[in-house]
Amino acid sequence: MFITTVEKMMTKFELMEKRIDSAMTAQSRCKEGSWGDDYWGKVVIQLVRKLNQHVNDGKHLIYEYNSIN
Protein backbone atom coordinates (compact mmCIF):
# COMPACT_ATOMS: atom_id res chain seq x y z
CA MET A 1 0.00 0.00 0.00
CA PHE A 2 1.32 3.44 -0.96
CA ILE A 3 0.39 6.36 1.25
CA THR A 4 1.09 9.88 0.08
CA THR A 5 0.59 13.14 1.91
CA VAL A 6 0.09 16.66 0.68
CA GLU A 7 3.53 17.57 2.03
CA LYS A 8 5.28 15.03 -0.21
CA MET A 9 3.74 16.64 -3.27
CA MET A 10 4.81 20.17 -2.30
CA THR A 11 8.14 21.80 -2.98
CA LYS A 12 10.17 22.80 0.05
CA PHE A 13 9.26 26.43 -0.64
CA GLU A 14 5.53 25.66 -0.65
CA LEU A 15 5.79 23.58 2.51
CA MET A 16 7.62 26.38 4.33
CA GLU A 17 4.97 28.88 3.22
CA LYS A 18 2.25 26.53 4.51
CA ARG A 19 3.99 26.21 7.87
CA ILE A 20 4.33 29.99 8.18
CA ASP A 21 0.65 30.41 7.38
CA SER A 22 -0.31 27.78 9.95
CA ALA A 23 1.84 29.39 12.64
CA MET A 24 0.34 32.80 11.89
CA THR A 25 -3.15 31.32 12.16
CA ALA A 26 -2.27 29.76 15.52
CA GLN A 27 -0.85 33.09 16.73
CA SER A 28 -3.99 34.95 15.66
CA ARG A 29 -6.08 32.62 17.82
CA CYS A 30 -4.12 33.50 20.95
CA LYS A 31 -4.85 36.39 23.26
CA GLU A 32 -2.46 39.28 22.63
CA GLY A 33 0.40 39.24 25.13
CA SER A 34 -0.19 35.62 26.20
CA TRP A 35 2.48 32.94 26.17
CA GLY A 36 0.85 31.44 23.06
CA ASP A 37 1.04 34.75 21.21
CA ASP A 38 4.71 35.05 22.15
CA TYR A 39 5.50 31.43 21.26
CA TRP A 40 3.82 31.45 17.85
CA GLY A 41 5.33 34.85 17.07
CA LYS A 42 8.79 33.36 17.63
CA VAL A 43 7.90 30.34 15.50
CA VAL A 44 6.81 32.64 12.64
CA ILE A 45 10.06 34.62 12.88
CA GLN A 46 12.16 31.44 12.80
CA LEU A 47 10.25 30.01 9.84
CA VAL A 48 10.58 33.28 7.89
CA ARG A 49 14.34 33.22 8.54
CA LYS A 50 14.56 29.64 7.24
CA LEU A 51 12.52 30.59 4.18
CA ASN A 52 14.80 33.56 3.56
CA GLN A 53 17.87 31.32 3.77
CA HIS A 54 16.26 28.86 1.38
CA VAL A 55 15.37 31.56 -1.14
CA ASN A 56 18.84 33.10 -1.00
CA ASP A 57 20.50 29.74 -1.58
CA GLY A 58 20.00 29.61 -5.34
CA LYS A 59 20.94 25.98 -5.87
CA HIS A 60 17.77 24.74 -4.15
CA LEU A 61 15.52 26.88 -6.32
CA ILE A 62 17.21 25.71 -9.52
CA TYR A 63 16.86 22.07 -8.42
CA GLU A 64 13.18 22.49 -7.57
CA TYR A 65 12.49 24.29 -10.84
CA ASN A 66 14.19 21.56 -12.84
CA SER A 67 12.43 18.78 -10.95
CA ILE A 68 9.02 20.36 -11.59
CA ASN A 69 9.56 20.76 -15.33
PyRosetta script that sets phi, psi and omega in degrees:
from pyrosetta import init, pose_from_sequence

init()
pose = pose_from_sequence("MFITTVEKMMTKFELMEKRIDSAMTAQSRCKEGSWGDDYWGKVVIQLVRKLNQHVNDGKHLIYEYNSIN")
pose.set_psi(1, 135.1)
pose.set_omega(1, -179.1)
pose.set_phi(2, -109.9)
pose.set_psi(2, 119.7)
pose.set_omega(2, 178.6)
pose.set_phi(3, -109.6)
pose.set_psi(3, 129.2)
pose.set_omega(3, 177.8)
pose.set_phi(4, -122.3)
pose.set_psi(4, 149.4)
pose.set_omega(4, 177.7)
pose.set_phi(5, -118.0)
pose.set_psi(5, 165.6)
pose.set_omega(5, 178.4)
pose.set_phi(6, -60.9)
pose.set_psi(6, -37.5)
pose.set_omega(6, -177.3)
pose.set_phi(7, -62.0)
pose.set_psi(7, -35.5)
pose.set_omega(7, -179.4)
pose.set_phi(8, -67.7)
pose.set_psi(8, -24.0)
pose.set_omega(8, -177.4)
pose.set_phi(9, -92.0)
pose.set_psi(9, -5.3)
pose.set_omega(9, -178.0)
pose.set_phi(10, -96.3)
pose.set_psi(10, 152.3)
pose.set_omega(10, 171.1)
pose.set_phi(11, -75.3)
pose.set_psi(11, 165.0)
pose.set_omega(11, 179.0)
pose.set_phi(12, -59.7)
pose.set_psi(12, -39.0)
pose.set_omega(12, 179.1)
pose.set_phi(13, -60.3)
pose.set_psi(13, -47.4)
pose.set_omega(13, -179.7)
pose.set_phi(14, -64.2)
pose.set_psi(14, -39.8)
pose.set_omega(14, 179.5)
pose.set_phi(15, -64.8)
pose.set_psi(15, -41.2)
pose.set_omega(15, 179.0)
pose.set_phi(16, -65.6)
pose.set_psi(16, -39.5)
pose.set_omega(16, 176.7)
pose.set_phi(17, -62.3)
pose.set_psi(17, -41.5)
pose.set_omega(17, 179.6)
pose.set_phi(18, -63.1)
pose.set_psi(18, -42.1)
pose.set_omega(18, 179.2)
pose.set_phi(19, -65.2)
pose.set_psi(19, -40.1)
pose.set_omega(19, 177.5)
pose.set_phi(20, -62.7)
pose.set_psi(20, -44.9)
pose.set_omega(20, 179.4)
pose.set_phi(21, -61.1)
pose.set_psi(21, -42.2)
pose.set_omega(21, 179.6)
pose.set_phi(22, -65.5)
pose.set_psi(22, -40.8)
pose.set_omega(22, 178.9)
pose.set_phi(23, -66.4)
pose.set_psi(23, -38.2)
pose.set_omega(23, 177.8)
pose.set_phi(24, -66.4)
pose.set_psi(24, -37.1)
pose.set_omega(24, 177.0)
pose.set_phi(25, -64.8)
pose.set_psi(25, -44.0)
pose.set_omega(25, 178.2)
pose.set_phi(26, -62.0)
pose.set_psi(26, -41.8)
pose.set_omega(26, 179.8)
pose.set_phi(27, -63.8)
pose.set_psi(27, -39.6)
pose.set_omega(27, -178.0)
pose.set_phi(28, -67.2)
pose.set_psi(28, -20.2)
pose.set_omega(28, 179.3)
pose.set_phi(29, -85.8)
pose.set_psi(29, -7.7)
pose.set_omega(29, -178.8)
pose.set_phi(30, -94.3)
pose.set_psi(30, 150.6)
pose.set_omega(30, 176.5)
pose.set_phi(31, -67.7)
pose.set_psi(31, 135.0)
pose.set_omega(31, -178.4)
pose.set_phi(32, -58.6)
pose.set_psi(32, 130.4)
pose.set_omega(32, 179.5)
pose.set_phi(33, 88.6)
pose.set_psi(33, -4.1)
pose.set_omega(33, 179.5)
pose.set_phi(34, -80.1)
pose.set_psi(34, 170.0)
pose.set_omega(34, 178.9)
pose.set_phi(35, -63.3)
pose.set_psi(35, -34.4)
pose.set_omega(35, 178.8)
pose.set_phi(36, -65.7)
pose.set_psi(36, -41.1)
pose.set_omega(36, 177.0)
pose.set_phi(37, -61.2)
pose.set_psi(37, -45.1)
pose.set_omega(37, 179.2)
pose.set_phi(38, -64.6)
pose.set_psi(38, -46.0)
pose.set_omega(38, -178.8)
pose.set_phi(39, -60.9)
pose.set_psi(39, -52.5)
pose.set_omega(39, -177.1)
pose.set_phi(40, -67.6)
pose.set_psi(40, -30.2)
pose.set_omega(40, 174.4)
pose.set_phi(41, -61.9)
pose.set_psi(41, -41.3)
pose.set_omega(41, 178.2)
pose.set_phi(42, -68.4)
pose.set_psi(42, -36.8)
pose.set_omega(42, 177.3)
pose.set_phi(43, -63.2)
pose.set_psi(43, -44.2)
pose.set_omega(43, 178.9)
pose.set_phi(44, -59.7)
pose.set_psi(44, -46.9)
pose.set_omega(44, -179.9)
pose.set_phi(45, -59.0)
pose.set_psi(45, -45.8)
pose.set_omega(45, -179.3)
pose.set_phi(46, -64.3)
pose.set_psi(46, -41.5)
pose.set_omega(46, 179.6)
pose.set_phi(47, -66.3)
pose.set_psi(47, -38.6)
pose.set_omega(47, 177.9)
pose.set_phi(48, -64.9)
pose.set_psi(48, -38.9)
pose.set_omega(48, 177.0)
pose.set_phi(49, -62.2)
pose.set_psi(49, -43.8)
pose.set_omega(49, 178.4)
pose.set_phi(50, -63.6)
pose.set_psi(50, -40.8)
pose.set_omega(50, 178.0)
pose.set_phi(51, -62.9)
pose.set_psi(51, -42.5)
pose.set_omega(51, 178.8)
pose.set_phi(52, -61.3)
pose.set_psi(52, -43.3)
pose.set_omega(52, 177.3)
pose.set_phi(53, -62.1)
pose.set_psi(53, -41.7)
pose.set_omega(53, -179.7)
pose.set_phi(54, -64.1)
pose.set_psi(54, -43.1)
pose.set_omega(54, -178.9)
pose.set_phi(55, -66.8)
pose.set_psi(55, -39.5)
pose.set_omega(55, -177.6)
pose.set_phi(56, -77.4)
pose.set_psi(56, -11.7)
pose.set_omega(56, 175.7)
pose.set_phi(57, -94.6)
pose.set_psi(57, 91.1)
pose.set_omega(57, -170.7)
pose.set_phi(58, -57.4)
pose.set_psi(58, -28.8)
pose.set_omega(58, -175.6)
pose.set_phi(59, -64.1)
pose.set_psi(59, -32.0)
pose.set_omega(59, 178.7)
pose.set_phi(60, -68.6)
pose.set_psi(60, -40.5)
pose.set_omega(60, -178.9)
pose.set_phi(61, -66.8)
pose.set_psi(61, -39.2)
pose.set_omega(61, 178.5)
pose.set_phi(62, -64.6)
pose.set_psi(62, -43.6)
pose.set_omega(62, 179.4)
pose.set_phi(63, -61.3)
pose.set_psi(63, -46.7)
pose.set_omega(63, -179.4)
pose.set_phi(64, -64.2)
pose.set_psi(64, -39.9)
pose.set_omega(64, 179.3)
pose.set_phi(65, -62.8)
pose.set_psi(65, -45.7)
pose.set_omega(65, -178.8)
pose.set_phi(66, -67.4)
pose.set_psi(66, -34.3)
pose.set_omega(66, -179.9)
pose.set_phi(67, -74.2)
pose.set_psi(67, -24.5)
pose.set_omega(67, 177.6)
pose.set_phi(68, -76.3)
pose.set_psi(68, -41.1)
pose.set_omega(68, -177.1)
pose.set_phi(69, -83.7)
pose.dump_pdb("model.pdb")
